Amino acid sequence: MLTVTHGLIVIDGIDLATLHPDKVRERLVTISQTSFIMVGCTVRFNLDPTENIPDADVIAALERVGIWHGVLLERGGLNAEINDNLSPSRGEQQLLQLARTMLKLEASNSKILLIDEDTSSVDMETDARIQDLLQQGPFRACTILTAAHRVHTLLNYDLVIGLDRGKVVEVGQPAVLSKVKDGIFSTAHDSNRS
C-alpha cells in the first residue's frame, strides 16, 4: 500500500493514514480488469470460497447478473466444475465476478467499491448490463470509484476526474465535461461514439 505524501485521504471522518492497511482493505471491495476464476473449482466455490453464504443467495446473485438461467443452470448449476467443458466466456467471467462482488458487499460492511476497467474487454451488450447492475442492489449503497477508458461507462457517475499523464486536468459532472470544447472527457466521449 502506498503512503500518502501530501494531503489526507479521509473516509467517514477517518484519516486512512491512522488505520492499519489490513483495516483499510477489509472495508474496500474491488472489481479488477482481469476476472479471477479458479479452474477446477465449482461455480459455488468461485462465488463464495468461504461457503458461508446460503445457496439461495448465491443463485439470486447469479439471476441478478443474468447468467443463472440459460448459462449455468443448464451446465450443472452451482456444483458445476469450471473446466474445459464449462469455460465461461470473458463476458460471463465479468458477470461471475460481479455476482461475487454483490455477495461480498451484502455480507460485509464495505461501502467503497473500486473498479478497474471492468468492461474493457467485454462486448457492448455485456457492458450495458454491467452499467445497469452498478445502479442497483448493494451497489446503490456504495461509493464507487472507477478507472475507465470507455467514457460511456462513466456517464451515470456523479463526478469524473480526468487525468493526463498522471495529472488531474479536469473535474466535474459528466454532462458538464462532455460540453467542454477540447476537454479530455469530451474528446474521449466524441471518439468513443465514432
Secondary structure, DSSP 8 states (H G I E B T S, - for coil): -----SS--EETTEEGGGS-HHHHHHTEEEE-SS----TTSBHHHHH-TT--S-HHHHHHHHHHHT-IIIIIGGGTGGG-B-SSSS---HHHHHHHHHHHHHHHHHHS---EEEEESTTTTS-HHHHHHHHHHTTSGGGGGSEEEEE-S-GGGGTT-S-EEEEETTEEEEEE-HHHHTTSTT-HHHHHHHHHH-
